[in-house]
Amino acid sequence: MNRRCVLRALTSGLALASSQNLLPKGSSQTNQGSPGLLSVQRGSQIAISIFRSEQSVQSFVIKSLAARFGRIPGKGGSAALLASTDGTRAIVYKSGPPGPENAAIDEEPRIATNYETHEYEMIYLSQKSNGKELSITTSASPITLINAFSTSRDRQQQLVETWIRNAPDAEAFPGFEAAALHCSSHGTSVVNFAQWQSQEDWMTMAKALSNTFREKNPLGQADPHLYRAVCIA
């Protein structure tokens, strides 16, 4: 997908998100009232699970995950459930002390079209985050862009180095809040969490640095989407 198509898809997804109620009725883990907050320390054991589905069934995937969400975090761990604003992705982000209780989840909602789960190491955290922790919140701001790169074992390190080299250029733009880069232990995935004050701030940066983004194209297949956190446990 080229940069223009990505920008158009991300923009059209916001209207869809504003009209969706993705959680079961009566759930206390919604983004209503006091926002939930997940703080992820560097050095934590991290597992990221990505669920891909058609727009028509995203709400069922979210509700299926939310119904058992309190059981997902392991001992001493925590988790966030995020839904893409275009209705095609759901992500479970787990973190906690190293141990089997905080390993990747192993149960797939049957209605998800495609599913993958891997363990990751957070290898980069922007200085605006004090270089110590990533915060995920159910509040409306900041917006969260998650870009999951599919790559190969022989290209993963080059992709990571290219991303880190270009990070200061993006972080210099107004509206930037935080960024964290995650490298999978199996060697075929890299996931970036980026937070911006508004969609417009992110789009301004993306348009200005479109040539920089193209530098990563030969190294991995990007899958960028805007997300909002709907559960914190």
VEXZAFI-386502 format. One record per residue (C-alpha): residue number from 1; residue in three letters; x, y, z. Coordinates in nm, 2 decimals, always signed. Layout:
<volos>
{nr = NUM; rest = ALA; east = X; north = Y; up = Z}
...
</volos>
This chain:
<volos>
{nr = 1; rest = MET; east = +0.00; north = +0.00; up = +0.00}
{nr = 2; rest = ASN; east = +0.15; north = +0.34; up = -0.10}
{nr = 3; rest = ARG; east = +0.17; north = +0.63; up = +0.14}
{nr = 4; rest = ARG; east = -0.13; north = +0.81; up = -0.01}
{nr = 5; rest = CYS; east = -0.36; north = +0.51; up = +0.03}
{nr = 6; rest = VAL; east = -0.24; north = +0.46; up = +0.39}
{nr = 7; rest = LEU; east = -0.33; north = +0.82; up = +0.48}
{nr = 8; rest = ARG; east = -0.67; north = +0.79; up = +0.32}
{nr = 9; rest = ALA; east = -0.74; north = +0.46; up = +0.49}
{nr = 10; rest = LEU; east = -0.64; north = +0.60; up = +0.83}
{nr = 11; rest = THR; east = -0.85; north = +0.91; up = +0.78}
{nr = 12; rest = SER; east = -1.17; north = +0.72; up = +0.69}
{nr = 13; rest = GLY; east = -1.13; north = +0.49; up = +0.98}
{nr = 14; rest = LEU; east = -1.19; north = +0.77; up = +1.24}
{nr = 15; rest = ALA; east = -1.56; north = +0.81; up = +1.15}
{nr = 16; rest = LEU; east = -1.61; north = +0.43; up = +1.19}
{nr = 17; rest = ALA; east = -1.45; north = +0.42; up = +1.53}
{nr = 18; rest = SER; east = -1.66; north = +0.71; up = +1.67}
{nr = 19; rest = SER; east = -1.98; north = +0.51; up = +1.60}
{nr = 20; rest = GLN; east = -1.88; north = +0.17; up = +1.74}
{nr = 21; rest = ASN; east = -1.94; north = +0.03; up = +2.08}
{nr = 22; rest = LEU; east = -1.70; north = -0.26; up = +2.09}
{nr = 23; rest = LEU; east = -1.73; north = -0.39; up = +2.44}
{nr = 24; rest = PRO; east = -1.99; north = -0.60; up = +2.61}
{nr = 25; rest = LYS; east = -2.27; north = -0.42; up = +2.80}
{nr = 26; rest = GLY; east = -2.19; north = -0.38; up = +3.16}
{nr = 27; rest = SER; east = -1.81; north = -0.40; up = +3.11}
{nr = 28; rest = SER; east = -1.61; north = -0.19; up = +3.36}
{nr = 29; rest = GLN; east = -1.31; north = -0.18; up = +3.14}
{nr = 30; rest = THR; east = -1.43; north = +0.07; up = +2.88}
{nr = 31; rest = ASN; east = -1.30; north = +0.41; up = +2.78}
{nr = 32; rest = GLN; east = -1.60; north = +0.57; up = +2.96}
{nr = 33; rest = GLY; east = -1.53; north = +0.76; up = +3.29}
{nr = 34; rest = SER; east = -1.18; north = +0.75; up = +3.44}
{nr = 35; rest = PRO; east = -0.93; north = +0.63; up = +3.17}
{nr = 36; rest = GLY; east = -0.73; north = +0.32; up = +3.23}
{nr = 37; rest = LEU; east = -0.35; north = +0.33; up = +3.21}
{nr = 38; rest = LEU; east = -0.09; north = +0.07; up = +3.13}
{nr = 39; rest = SER; east = +0.27; north = +0.16; up = +3.19}
{nr = 40; rest = VAL; east = +0.53; north = -0.07; up = +3.03}
{nr = 41; rest = GLN; east = +0.88; north = -0.07; up = +3.17}
{nr = 42; rest = ARG; east = +1.18; north = -0.15; up = +2.95}
{nr = 43; rest = GLY; east = +1.30; north = -0.49; up = +3.03}
{nr = 44; rest = SER; east = +0.95; north = -0.63; up = +3.08}
{nr = 45; rest = GLN; east = +0.85; north = -0.95; up = +2.90}
{nr = 46; rest = ILE; east = +0.62; north = -0.84; up = +2.62}
{nr = 47; rest = ALA; east = +0.38; north = -1.04; up = +2.40}
{nr = 48; rest = ILE; east = +0.19; north = -0.88; up = +2.12}
{nr = 49; rest = SER; east = -0.10; north = -1.06; up = +1.95}
{nr = 50; rest = ILE; east = -0.26; north = -0.92; up = +1.63}
{nr = 51; rest = PHE; east = -0.60; north = -1.03; up = +1.51}
{nr = 52; rest = ARG; east = -0.70; north = -0.94; up = +1.16}
{nr = 53; rest = SER; east = -1.07; north = -0.96; up = +1.05}
{nr = 54; rest = GLU; east = -1.33; north = -0.80; up = +0.83}
{nr = 55; rest = GLN; east = -1.50; north = -0.48; up = +0.94}
{nr = 56; rest = SER; east = -1.83; north = -0.66; up = +0.99}
{nr = 57; rest = VAL; east = -1.69; north = -0.89; up = +1.26}
{nr = 58; rest = GLN; east = -1.43; north = -0.67; up = +1.44}
{nr = 59; rest = SER; east = -1.68; north = -0.60; up = +1.72}
{nr = 60; rest = PHE; east = -1.73; north = -0.97; up = +1.78}
{nr = 61; rest = VAL; east = -1.35; north = -1.03; up = +1.80}
{nr = 62; rest = ILE; east = -1.32; north = -0.74; up = +2.05}
{nr = 63; rest = LYS; east = -1.61; north = -0.87; up = +2.26}
{nr = 64; rest = SER; east = -1.47; north = -1.22; up = +2.26}
{nr = 65; rest = LEU; east = -1.14; north = -1.10; up = +2.38}
{nr = 66; rest = ALA; east = -1.29; north = -0.85; up = +2.63}
{nr = 67; rest = ALA; east = -1.51; north = -1.13; up = +2.79}
{nr = 68; rest = ARG; east = -1.20; north = -1.31; up = +2.91}
{nr = 69; rest = PHE; east = -0.97; north = -1.01; up = +2.93}
{nr = 70; rest = GLY; east = -0.93; north = -1.02; up = +3.30}
{nr = 71; rest = ARG; east = -0.77; north = -1.36; up = +3.27}
{nr = 72; rest = ILE; east = -0.51; north = -1.26; up = +3.00}
{nr = 73; rest = PRO; east = -0.25; north = -1.08; up = +3.22}
{nr = 74; rest = GLY; east = -0.02; north = -1.32; up = +3.40}
{nr = 75; rest = LYS; east = +0.11; north = -1.30; up = +3.75}
{nr = 76; rest = GLY; east = +0.23; north = -0.95; up = +3.82}
{nr = 77; rest = GLY; east = +0.15; north = -0.85; up = +3.46}
{nr = 78; rest = SER; east = -0.09; north = -0.62; up = +3.28}
{nr = 79; rest = ALA; east = -0.25; north = -0.60; up = +2.93}
{nr = 80; rest = ALA; east = -0.42; north = -0.36; up = +2.69}
{nr = 81; rest = LEU; east = -0.68; north = -0.44; up = +2.43}
{nr = 82; rest = LEU; east = -0.67; north = -0.21; up = +2.13}
{nr = 83; rest = ALA; east = -0.90; north = -0.18; up = +1.83}
{nr = 84; rest = SER; east = -0.81; north = -0.02; up = +1.50}
{nr = 85; rest = THR; east = -1.02; north = +0.27; up = +1.39}
{nr = 86; rest = ASP; east = -1.08; north = +0.12; up = +1.05}
{nr = 87; rest = GLY; east = -1.24; north = -0.19; up = +1.19}
{nr = 88; rest = THR; east = -1.00; north = -0.45; up = +1.06}
{nr = 89; rest = ARG; east = -0.75; north = -0.51; up = +1.35}
{nr = 90; rest = ALA; east = -0.74; north = -0.59; up = +1.72}
{nr = 91; rest = ILE; east = -0.43; north = -0.61; up = +1.93}
{nr = 92; rest = VAL; east = -0.36; north = -0.76; up = +2.27}
{nr = 93; rest = TYR; east = -0.04; north = -0.61; up = +2.43}
{nr = 94; rest = LYS; east = +0.08; north = -0.80; up = +2.74}
{nr = 95; rest = SER; east = +0.37; north = -0.71; up = +2.97}
{nr = 96; rest = GLY; east = +0.50; north = -0.83; up = +3.30}
{nr = 97; rest = PRO; east = +0.79; north = -0.99; up = +3.48}
{nr = 98; rest = PRO; east = +0.97; north = -1.27; up = +3.28}
{nr = 99; rest = GLY; east = +0.80; north = -1.60; up = +3.32}
{nr = 100; rest = PRO; east = +0.55; north = -1.84; up = +3.15}
{nr = 101; rest = GLU; east = +0.25; north = -1.66; up = +3.29}
{nr = 102; rest = ASN; east = +0.33; north = -1.36; up = +3.08}
{nr = 103; rest = ALA; east = +0.40; north = -1.55; up = +2.75}
{nr = 104; rest = ALA; east = +0.21; north = -1.49; up = +2.43}
{nr = 105; rest = ILE; east = -0.16; north = -1.58; up = +2.45}
{nr = 106; rest = ASP; east = -0.25; north = -1.91; up = +2.28}
{nr = 107; rest = GLU; east = -0.62; north = -1.88; up = +2.22}
{nr = 108; rest = GLU; east = -0.76; north = -1.75; up = +1.89}
{nr = 109; rest = PRO; east = -1.11; north = -1.62; up = +1.85}
{nr = 110; rest = ARG; east = -1.25; north = -1.84; up = +1.57}
{nr = 111; rest = ILE; east = -1.40; north = -1.55; up = +1.39}
{nr = 112; rest = ALA; east = -1.06; north = -1.37; up = +1.34}
{nr = 113; rest = THR; east = -0.96; north = -1.40; up = +0.97}
{nr = 114; rest = ASN; east = -0.59; north = -1.40; up = +1.06}
{nr = 115; rest = TYR; east = -0.40; north = -1.42; up = +1.39}
{nr = 116; rest = GLU; east = -0.04; north = -1.41; up = +1.51}
{nr = 117; rest = THR; east = +0.12; north = -1.38; up = +1.85}
{nr = 118; rest = HIS; east = +0.49; north = -1.34; up = +1.94}
{nr = 119; rest = GLU; east = +0.71; north = -1.24; up = +2.22}
{nr = 120; rest = TYR; east = +0.90; north = -0.91; up = +2.18}
{nr = 121; rest = GLU; east = +1.17; north = -0.70; up = +2.33}
{nr = 122; rest = MET; east = +1.13; north = -0.32; up = +2.35}
{nr = 123; rest = ILE; east = +1.46; north = -0.20; up = +2.20}
{nr = 124; rest = TYR; east = +1.39; north = +0.17; up = +2.16}
{nr = 125; rest = LEU; east = +1.19; north = +0.42; up = +2.36}
{nr = 126; rest = SER; east = +1.18; north = +0.79; up = +2.27}
{nr = 127; rest = GLN; east = +1.34; north = +1.04; up = +2.50}
{nr = 128; rest = LYS; east = +1.01; north = +1.22; up = +2.55}
{nr = 129; rest = SER; east = +0.91; north = +0.90; up = +2.74}
{nr = 130; rest = ASN; east = +1.22; north = +0.95; up = +2.96}
{nr = 131; rest = GLY; east = +1.35; north = +0.64; up = +2.79}
{nr = 132; rest = LYS; east = +1.20; north = +0.43; up = +3.07}
{nr = 133; rest = GLU; east = +0.84; north = +0.33; up = +2.99}
{nr = 134; rest = LEU; east = +0.56; north = +0.33; up = +2.74}
{nr = 135; rest = SER; east = +0.21; north = +0.44; up = +2.85}
{nr = 136; rest = ILE; east = -0.11; north = +0.31; up = +2.69}
{nr = 137; rest = THR; east = -0.43; north = +0.48; up = +2.80}
{nr = 138; rest = THR; east = -0.80; north = +0.45; up = +2.72}
{nr = 139; rest = SER; east = -0.84; north = +0.82; up = +2.71}
{nr = 140; rest = ALA; east = -0.91; north = +0.99; up = +2.37}
{nr = 141; rest = SER; east = -0.57; north = +1.16; up = +2.35}
{nr = 142; rest = PRO; east = -0.31; north = +1.10; up = +2.24}
{nr = 143; rest = ILE; east = -0.38; north = +0.90; up = +1.93}
{nr = 144; rest = THR; east = -0.19; north = +0.58; up = +1.88}
{nr = 145; rest = LEU; east = -0.04; north = +0.46; up = +1.55}
{nr = 146; rest = ILE; east = +0.07; north = +0.10; up = +1.55}
{nr = 147; rest = ASN; east = +0.28; north = -0.02; up = +1.25}
{nr = 148; rest = ALA; east = +0.35; north = -0.39; up = +1.24}
{nr = 149; rest = PHE; east = +0.63; north = -0.47; up = +0.99}
{nr = 150; rest = SER; east = +0.66; north = -0.82; up = +0.85}
{nr = 151; rest = THR; east = +1.02; north = -0.89; up = +0.76}
{nr = 152; rest = SER; east = +1.27; north = -1.18; up = +0.73}
{nr = 153; rest = ARG; east = +1.54; north = -1.29; up = +0.98}
{nr = 154; rest = ASP; east = +1.81; north = -1.16; up = +0.76}
{nr = 155; rest = ARG; east = +1.65; north = -0.82; up = +0.72}
{nr = 156; rest = GLN; east = +1.51; north = -0.76; up = +1.07}
{nr = 157; rest = GLN; east = +1.82; north = -0.60; up = +1.21}
{nr = 158; rest = GLN; east = +1.87; north = -0.37; up = +0.91}
{nr = 159; rest = LEU; east = +1.50; north = -0.26; up = +0.94}
{nr = 160; rest = VAL; east = +1.55; north = -0.18; up = +1.31}
{nr = 161; rest = GLU; east = +1.87; north = +0.02; up = +1.24}
{nr = 162; rest = THR; east = +1.70; north = +0.21; up = +0.96}
{nr = 163; rest = TRP; east = +1.39; north = +0.29; up = +1.18}
{nr = 164; rest = ILE; east = +1.61; north = +0.41; up = +1.48}
{nr = 165; rest = ARG; east = +1.83; north = +0.62; up = +1.25}
{nr = 166; rest = ASN; east = +1.52; north = +0.80; up = +1.11}
{nr = 167; rest = ALA; east = +1.33; north = +0.83; up = +1.45}
{nr = 168; rest = PRO; east = +1.47; north = +1.17; up = +1.55}
{nr = 169; rest = ASP; east = +1.34; north = +1.33; up = +1.23}
{nr = 170; rest = ALA; east = +0.99; north = +1.22; up = +1.30}
{nr = 171; rest = GLU; east = +1.01; north = +1.30; up = +1.67}
{nr = 172; rest = ALA; east = +1.11; north = +1.66; up = +1.59}
{nr = 173; rest = PHE; east = +0.76; north = +1.74; up = +1.45}
{nr = 174; rest = PRO; east = +0.50; north = +1.93; up = +1.66}
{nr = 175; rest = GLY; east = +0.25; north = +1.70; up = +1.83}
{nr = 176; rest = PHE; east = +0.48; north = +1.41; up = +1.88}
{nr = 177; rest = GLU; east = +0.43; north = +1.23; up = +2.22}
{nr = 178; rest = ALA; east = +0.61; north = +0.90; up = +2.23}
{nr = 179; rest = ALA; east = +0.74; north = +0.61; up = +2.03}
{nr = 180; rest = ALA; east = +0.85; north = +0.26; up = +2.12}
{nr = 181; rest = LEU; east = +1.00; north = +0.00; up = +1.88}
{nr = 182; rest = HIS; east = +0.96; north = -0.38; up = +1.95}
{nr = 183; rest = CYS; east = +1.17; north = -0.65; up = +1.80}
{nr = 184; rest = SER; east = +1.02; north = -1.01; up = +1.79}
{nr = 185; rest = SER; east = +1.23; north = -1.30; up = +1.92}
{nr = 186; rest = HIS; east = +1.14; north = -1.51; up = +1.62}
{nr = 187; rest = GLY; east = +1.30; north = -1.26; up = +1.38}
{nr = 188; rest = THR; east = +1.02; north = -1.19; up = +1.13}
{nr = 189; rest = SER; east = +0.84; north = -0.90; up = +1.29}
{nr = 190; rest = VAL; east = +0.90; north = -0.54; up = +1.41}
{nr = 191; rest = VAL; east = +0.62; north = -0.34; up = +1.58}
{nr = 192; rest = ASN; east = +0.62; north = +0.04; up = +1.63}
{nr = 193; rest = PHE; east = +0.39; north = +0.22; up = +1.88}
{nr = 194; rest = ALA; east = +0.38; north = +0.59; up = +1.81}
{nr = 195; rest = GLN; east = +0.16; north = +0.84; up = +1.99}
{nr = 196; rest = TRP; east = +0.07; north = +1.19; up = +1.86}
{nr = 197; rest = GLN; east = -0.15; north = +1.47; up = +2.00}
{nr = 198; rest = SER; east = -0.38; north = +1.45; up = +1.70}
{nr = 199; rest = GLN; east = -0.42; north = +1.27; up = +1.37}
{nr = 200; rest = GLU; east = -0.34; north = +1.60; up = +1.19}
{nr = 201; rest = ASP; east = +0.00; north = +1.62; up = +1.36}
{nr = 202; rest = TRP; east = +0.08; north = +1.26; up = +1.25}
{nr = 203; rest = MET; east = -0.03; north = +1.32; up = +0.89}
{nr = 204; rest = THR; east = +0.18; north = +1.64; up = +0.87}
{nr = 205; rest = MET; east = +0.49; north = +1.44; up = +0.97}
{nr = 206; rest = ALA; east = +0.40; north = +1.14; up = +0.74}
{nr = 207; rest = LYS; east = +0.36; north = +1.36; up = +0.43}
{nr = 208; rest = ALA; east = +0.68; north = +1.55; up = +0.50}
{nr = 209; rest = LEU; east = +0.88; north = +1.23; up = +0.55}
{nr = 210; rest = SER; east = +0.73; north = +1.02; up = +0.28}
{nr = 211; rest = ASN; east = +1.07; north = +0.96; up = +0.11}
{nr = 212; rest = THR; east = +1.21; north = +0.85; up = +0.44}
{nr = 213; rest = PHE; east = +0.93; north = +0.59; up = +0.49}
{nr = 214; rest = ARG; east = +1.00; north = +0.45; up = +0.14}
{nr = 215; rest = GLU; east = +1.35; north = +0.37; up = +0.25}
{nr = 216; rest = LYS; east = +1.20; north = +0.09; up = +0.47}
{nr = 217; rest = ASN; east = +0.99; north = -0.06; up = +0.19}
{nr = 218; rest = PRO; east = +1.25; north = -0.32; up = +0.07}
{nr = 219; rest = LEU; east = +1.32; north = -0.43; up = +0.43}
{nr = 220; rest = GLY; east = +0.96; north = -0.52; up = +0.54}
{nr = 221; rest = GLN; east = +0.59; north = -0.50; up = +0.47}
{nr = 222; rest = ALA; east = +0.43; north = -0.22; up = +0.67}
{nr = 223; rest = ASP; east = +0.08; north = -0.25; up = +0.82}
{nr = 224; rest = PRO; east = +0.00; north = +0.09; up = +0.98}
{nr = 225; rest = HIS; east = -0.33; north = +0.15; up = +1.16}
{nr = 226; rest = LEU; east = -0.47; north = +0.40; up = +1.40}
{nr = 227; rest = TYR; east = -0.59; north = +0.24; up = +1.73}
{nr = 228; rest = ARG; east = -0.77; north = +0.32; up = +2.05}
{nr = 229; rest = ALA; east = -0.74; north = +0.12; up = +2.37}
{nr = 230; rest = VAL; east = -1.07; north = -0.02; up = +2.48}
{nr = 231; rest = CYS; east = -0.96; north = -0.23; up = +2.78}
{nr = 232; rest = ILE; east = -0.68; north = -0.22; up = +3.04}
{nr = 233; rest = ALA; east = -0.63; north = -0.50; up = +3.28}
</volos>
